[in-house]
Amino acid sequence: MTLTGVGGVGKTRLALRVASDVTGSFPDGVHVAELADLRDPELLATGVLGALDVARPGHPGADATAALVARLGERRVLLVLDNCEHLVDACARLTDTLLRGAPGLRVLATSRQPLGIAGEQVFPVEPLPVPEAGDVAGAGHRLRALSGNPAVALFVERAAAVLPGFAVTESDTAIAVAVAELVRRLDGLPFAIELAAARVRSLTPREILERLTDRFALLTGGSRVAAERQRTLRALIDWSHELCTERERLLWARASVFRSGFDLDGLERVCADAELPAAALLDALVARSIVNCRQENGHSLYRMLETIREYGHERLVASGSLDVLRARHRDHYAEPTARAGQEWFGARQVDWFTRLRLDHPNLRAALEFCLERPGQARAGLALAVSPRHYWLTAGLLSEGRRWLSLLLAADRAHGGPDTDARVRALVTDTYLGILQGAPDAEVRSALAACEEAARLGGHRRESAWVWHHHGILAVWREDFAGAVGLFARACAEFRVRGCLDAALECRVKFAIAHAYGGDVGKAAEACGDAEVPRSTWPMRVPSSPIRMSGAQASPWPSTRRPAGSRSASASGRSRRCRGVEDAVGRSAPTCPQPDT
């Protein structure tokens, strides 16, 4: 079923209410995919997977849609696709495929137009009922009926929230008449009514009505074929815009550069300057219902409704300062993203993951800017490489690779030598491909290119990562002795470079390779090394030749446990050793399942 209607009519609110009411009818869950922030149709299925909490659906070459069908299967699930209008074709294809492949699935979509697929039930979401013209004229005599009108009730409720004590009473029929006429002229649109009600802080209902008359008169002279949103909400937003001061309008426009939410620090860094004190003006925009505020974990987070944000974005484009603001926006998110990469190995890992997940739409916007503007690809590479562990942890291997490959191509087109950012991007892109199970020939070629670029540029840190990647492949080939040597060599180089997080990662994988190879004692010893103070880590490089033969991206051994582990008595194994064996046993059954 698709809920259709003009923007601001309440489609999302209705869909969420329905989803809440019918939860008991769907034993396998109700999931909501919010699509307003998504711009790329190619990422639609991946985004829906995220709503289903599926991080890594399959192998390269298998699309995310197939992974969704496999996930849903015979389950009874309600999937809410919210704000489909800007991706209507992609949503139609995805919905049709999912419904055909998952008979227990039900889809509830919200869109400004139907998806247009077989079996679709379209439910037009109408505006709230409004008083008839005759009821408005005789409002003083029909106050009880008027108070029960849904549109009037909504206005009174929202007005009382900003002006305590506001009410429609028999003692002031002028207010009743004005409110009734106001909601009628607003066509009963909830969003429009809420915006108007917020103005009672500084205007009477009659004054609001008079200003509204001017705005609609202005729009009446426009095109008769204008979109519905342009004939209703645009007029109301124009009016809201005029009620703002010049500096408030400027902040509104600048804040539209944020793709999703933002905090005060981000607003001040990106939008403020000597003439625009963002903190003081932000409060005014919140009071005017231009910006919404919510509290989460002791922090204030801000967001504009998409309709409001797009309006501000048009003003930002017209001002000629779009690129300046987008560059500031990119630079603002480059800093915490880099810090997340540096501090991932530490107590704040969960905090950084949470922040990057919340900032993901803004990260996408920053990367889009780097791709769209000439000469910005190199900055984009640095931005895309920094959250290396984030792409892995969030199960966004395909998206990470997509950004890296596009930015690498743009950077090559720009010319110039292999910079540190470019080599790091090559190595990271290759690793994400390995985890996806990329074809052997592709992996061999990519690793060779990485080795050559790192060697020629003297990028020893990236050379160490190449050894690490070869070690992963050696484990998958069950060449555990070779993997041990590769991880040890990489670990030693990382320690020399002061990269303790990478050194520890290699040390743990060194232990896993030993465990798979049957040397449980050395595996336990390596785990013990990881537990002692980092300054005392022993980093031994084996004297035997290190095998770095052709990569074979085969799965982890399907049921293999460390050789000899069964013959060792439980009492003779240390707790650390059992932890290594258990971890290996848990990870052994299948190859890591990255997204596509």
N, C-alpha and C positions, 0 to 999 in steps of 0.2 A: 504494500500500500504506500502511496506517495501523498504526503500532505502538501498541497500547493497553495499559493497565495502571495500577495504582495509582501515585500520586505517590511518587517515590523508588525505583522499581523499576529504573531505569536506561534508560528509553526514549531519552532524549537521547544518552546515551553510546553506546548501540547504534546509533542512527541515524547518528551521526558516524563510527563505525567502519565501518559499511557504506558510507557515502558515500566514505570514504577508500579502501576496498578496490576499489570499482568505478569509480574515476575514469577508468581507461583505456577504459571502455566508453562514455564520453560525451565525444566529441571537442569538443563545444561548451561543456563545462564542467559543474561541479557547484557549485550555489549553495545557501547555507543562510540562511533567513529566520527569525530568532529573534523570536518573537511574545510572549514573556512580558511585556515592558514595554509592549506596545500594548494600549490599552483601548478605543479608538474603532473600531468595525467599518468606518466610512467611510474610515479611513486604512489599511486592510489592503492593498489593491492597491498603494497608494503605498509602503508599507513593503516589499512584495515587489519593487517596482521598484528600491528602494534596494539590496536584496540582489543584484540583477542589474546594479548599477552603471549604471542608466538614470536620468538626472537629470531630463530634461524630455521627457515622452512625447507631448505634443500640444497641441491648442488647447482653449480653454474650451468646455465642452459635450461634449467627447469624454472618456469616463471612462478612468481608469487601467487598468481591466481590458482595454479594447480596445487600449491601448498595450502591455500585456503580451502579448496574443495576437500583435500585429504584431511585437513584438520576438522572440518565440520562434519563430514561423513554422514552418519545416521543420527547425529545428535540433534536434540530439540533446542534450538537457539533462536533468540530474537536479536537481530542486528539492526541498529539504528544508524542510518547514514544521514548525517546532519549537514545541510548547506551543500546540495549537489549542483546548484545551478551553473557554477562556473566550470564544472567538470561533467556536464550532463551526459555527453557521449560516452566517456570512460565509465561513468557510474552505470549507465544503461548496459554496457557490455559486461561489466563485472557482475552486476546483479543477475542478469540473465544466465550467465555461466554458473554462478553459485546456486541459483534456484534449481537449475537442471541437475547439478551434481550432488546437491545436499537436500534430499526430500524433507527432512525435518526442520529446515531453515525457514524462518519468516523474516522478511525485510520491511522495515518501516523507514521510509525516506522523507526528507523535507527538501523542497526545491521550489523555485519560482516558476518552474514549468515541469510537466510530466516527463518521466524518463522515456516513455514511448515504447515499452516492450510488451510482449504478449503476457496476458494474465495480470497486468497491472491494474489495481483498483485506485482510482484517483479520488481523493477526498479534499475538496476545496475548503480551506480554512477561511471562514468569513470574518469580517470585522465584528466587533461587539455590537449588539443591537443598540440603537440610539433613539432618543425621544422623537416622536413625530413632530412636525412643525406645529400642529395644533396644541400638542402637549407643552411645547416651549412657550407658546403665547399665553397659555393658561397655567403656567407653572405654579403660580401662587395658590391655585385652587386644587392642584393635583400633586402636592409635594410628596405625599407618601408613595404614590406610584413612581414619581420621578426618582426618589431616593433608592428605589429598588431596581432601577435601570442599571444593567451591568457597566455600561460606559461611564455613567455618572458616578456609580459606586467606586470604580477604579480611580477616577479623577480625585474624588474626595479622599480616598485612602492615601494616595500618593501625595496629595497636597498637605494632608495632616501630618505626614512624615517629615516634611520640611518646614511646616508652619503649625506647630502644635495648637490644637484648638480649632483649626479650620473645620467648618461644617456647613451644610446647606440646611438652614432652619426657616421656620415660618416667619420669624421676625425680620428676615431680610430676603424678600422675594427677588430683589435685584440680582443677588448672587445666584439664586436658583435659576433665574432666566438666563443669566450669562453662562453658567456652567452647562446648562442644557443645550444652548445654542453652540457653545464651544465644542462639545464632544460631537455634536451633529455635524458641524463644519469640518471636524477632523475625521469624518467618515468612520468613527468608532475604532480607529487603528490604535491598539494598545501602546505601541511605541510612541506614537505621536501624542497620545493623551498623557503618557508619563512625562514626556519632555515638557509639555505645556504645564502640567501640574507643578513641576519643579520651579516654575517662574513665580508662583504665588509668594515666594519669599520677598520679592521686590515689586510685583505688579498685582493688581486686582484682577479677578476673572474678566471683568469688563475691559480693562486695558489690554489684557492678553488677546481678547477677542478682536479688538480694534486693530491690533498689529497683525493678527492672523488674516484679517480681511485684506489688508494691503498686500500681503505675501501671495495669497491665492489670486488676487486680481492681477498681479504681475505675471504669474504662471499661465493664467488663462490666455494671454496673448501669445503664448508659445506654440510650438508645433503640436498639432492634433494627433500626430503619430508617435509622440514621445513615449518612452517606456513608462509603465505604471509608476515605477519608483521615482522617475523624474517628474511626474505630474503630482505626486503627493509628498513623499518624504523629502524630496529635494527642496520643495518649497518650505517645508517646516525647518529643515536644516539651514537653509538660507536665512530664515528668520532668526534661528538660534545663533547663527554666526554673527548677525548684525547686533544682537544683544551683547556680544562679547566686546571687550576693549580691543584696541589694535594689538596690544602685546599678547592678550589672551588668544586672539586669532592666530598670531604668529607662532605661539607655542603649540596650538592645535595642529597647525600645518606641519611644524617640525616634528612633533611627536608621532605623526603618521608614518615616519620612517621605520618605526618599530613594527615588525611583522606580527608579533603576538603581544604578550604583556611586557611590562618594563617595571623597573623599580626607580626610586628617586635618584640613586647614584647614576644610573644609566641616563635618565632624563637630563641631569645636570651636566654630565660629560658630553652628551651628544647635542643637546638642544640649547643649552644656556650660553650666554656670553655677558659682557659687561652691561648691555642694555636689556637683557632678558633674564631676570632672576626666576629661574624655573620653579623653585620650591614655593615661592609665594603665589605665583600664577597657577600652579597645579591645583592648589586648594580651591581657587575660583572655578577652574574647569570641573572639578569634582562636584562643587556646589551647583553648577549649571547642568549637571548630568551629561556632560560631554565625555568625561572620563569616569570609569567605575573603579572603585577601590575595594580590595578585600584584604583581610589580615590572615597571614599564614606563618606559623612558627615564629611569631613575634616580629614579622616583617610586613610592611605594606607593599602590596603588588597592585599595579594599575593596568587597566586595559580599556581600549575603546571598542565599542561595537563596530563590527566591520563596515556597516553603512556610514558611521561617523568617521571612521578611519579613512575610508576611500574619499569621502568629501574633503577631508583635510589634505589628503595626498594630491588631489587635483590642484588645490591651492598651492601646495609646495612645488609642483611641476610648473605652474604658472609663474611662480616667483623667480624661477631660474636658478634656484639654489639646491636643487635635488641632488646633484652629484656631490656637492660639498657635504651635505648632511649624510648621504650614504657612505661617503668616505669616513666621516667621523663615526658613524654607526659601525662600520667594519672594524675600525681601529679599537673601538670600545670593546667589542667582543673578541678581538684578537688577544687582548691582555689577559682576561680570565681564562680563555681557552689555553693559552700558553702556560699559565700558572697551574691549571688543572693537570696538564701533562707533566709538569715538574713535581707536583705534590701528590700525584696519584699513588706513589709508593709511600704511604703514610696513613696517619689516623684520619685524614680528611677525605679519604677516597669516596666514601658514600656521599658526603656532602657535595663533592665536585660532580659526581655522577648525577645526583639529583638536580644540581644547578644546570648542567649541560642539557639534561633532558627537558627541563623547563624552557631553556633558551634555544631549543633546537630550531623552531621556526625562524628566530633571528639569525642563527648560524647559517641557515639556508639562504636567507636574504643577503647576508654578507658575502657568501660564496658566489651568489648570483651576480652581485655587483662586480666582483673580481673577474668574472667571466665576460660580462657585458661591456666593460670599459677597457679600451686598449691600454696596455702597459701595467695592468693590475694583476696579471696572472701570477706573478712571483709572490706577491703578498697573499694571494689566495692559496698558493701552495703551502706557505707557512701556516696559514689558518687551518687548512685541511689536514695537515700532518700532526699538528699539536694534539688533537684528541684521539691519537692512535688507539689507546686502550678503550676510549669511549665507543668507537665504531665497533670494537669487538664485544664489549660488555653489553651494549644495547642491542646487539644482533643486527647491526646495520652495515654489514660487510658490503653489500651491493651498492648502497648509497655512498659509502666511503670511497669505494673504487670508482664509482661514476664521477664524483667530484675530482678525484685525483687524476683520472685519465683525461678528463676534459681540460683541466688546468695545465697538465703536462703538455698537452697538444697546443694549447694557447701559448704557453711559455716557449715551446720550441719554435713556433711561428714567429715569435718576437726576436729570436736569435740570441746570441751571447753564449758564454761558457756555461758549463755545468756548475751551478752554484750549490752551496750546502743544502738549500731548501729543495732544489730540484732532485739532488741525489737522495735525500731523505724521503722525498715523495715517491721516487722510483722504488726504493726498498720497501716502503710501507705498502704501496700498491701491490707489490709482488707478494708480500706476506698475506695480505687479505685474500689474494687470489689462491694462495696455497691452502688457506683455511677453507676456502670454498670448494677445494678439490678441482682446481683448474686443470685442463689437459696437460699431459706430460711435456709436449713440445712447447707449449706456451710457458710453462714453468721454467724449463731449461733455458729458453731464450731470455726470459725476464731476469733470471738469476745471473746469467752471463753478462747481460747489459749492466746489471747492478754492480757486479764485481769489477767490470772494466771502468765504469764511471767512478767508483770509489777509489780504485787504484790510481787512476790518472789524476784525480783531484786531491789525493792524499787524505781522503776522508776515512780515517781509521775506525771511527765509531760505526760508520755504516758498513765497513768491511766486517766488523764483528757481528753486526746484525745478519749479514749474508751467511756467515758461518752458523749462526743460530738457525736460520731458515733451512740450511742444509741438514742441520741436526734433526729438525722436525721431520724432514723427509726420510732421513735415515731410520728414525724410529718406526715410521710407517712401513718401511721396507723390512723391518725387523733386523736391521743392521745395528744392533745395540752398541757394539764396541765402537763402531764408527761414530755413532751419535754421542757417546761419552766423550770421545776426543774433540768433536766439534763444539759441544757445549762447554767443555773445559777451556778450550782455546778462546772462545768468545767471552767467557766469564773473566778470564785473565785480562783480556784487552779492555773490557768495560771497566774493570777495577782500576787499571792504569789511567783510564780517562776520567775516573771519578764518577762513573755512571753506576751507582750502587743499586739502583732499582733494576737496571738491566742485568747487572751481575747476579743479583739474587734470583731473578727469573731464570737465568741460565743454570744457576746452581741447583735449583729445584728440579729443572728438567734433566740435569745431569743425574740427580738421584733417581728420577723416574726411569731413565734409560738403564741405570744399573739394576733397578728392581726388575724391569722387564727381562734383562739379560740373566737374571738369576743370582746376582751378587747382592743379596739382601744386606749384608754387613756394610758394604761400601755405600749402599743407598741410605742406610741409617746414619752412617758417619756424615754423609753430605747434608742430611737433614739437621744433624747436630751442629754442623758448621754454620748453617743458616740461622740457628738460634743464638749463637754467641755474638758478642759485640762485633759489629761490622768491620772495625779496624783490624781485627785479628783473623779475618777469613783467609783460609789457605786456598790459593788459586794455583793449582798444579797443572802445568801443561804437559801432556804425555809426550814421551820422546818418540813414540812410534809414529809412522806417517799417518796423516789425517786423510781419510778417504772422502773425496768430494765428487763422486761420480754422478752420472746423470740422475736427475730428480725423478722419483716415481711417486706421484701423489695418490698412494693407495691408502685405504682406511687403516685405523688402528686395528691391531689384532683383535678379532671379534670376541674371543672368549679367553684369550691367553692371560695367565697370571704369571708372576715372576717365577721362573724355574727354581725349584728347590724350596719354594715357600711352604709347600704342603708338608714336606718332611721335617721342617723345623718345628720344634715344640712351641706351644703358645707361651710357656713360661720362659723360654729362651730368647724370646723376641722382645725388644724394647717397645715401649708405647709409641715412640716415634716411628719405628719400623712398621708396626701395625698400621699406623696412620698412613704411611706411604703406600702400603699394600692395599689398604681399603680404598684410598683415593684412586690408585691405578685401576683397581677392580671396578670401581664405579664408572671410570671414564673409558674402560676398555671395550665394552660391548659394541659401541658404534663409533664411527668417525664423527668428529664435531660437526654439528648441523648448522652451517651458516645460512644466512638469508641469500636470496638469489639476486 
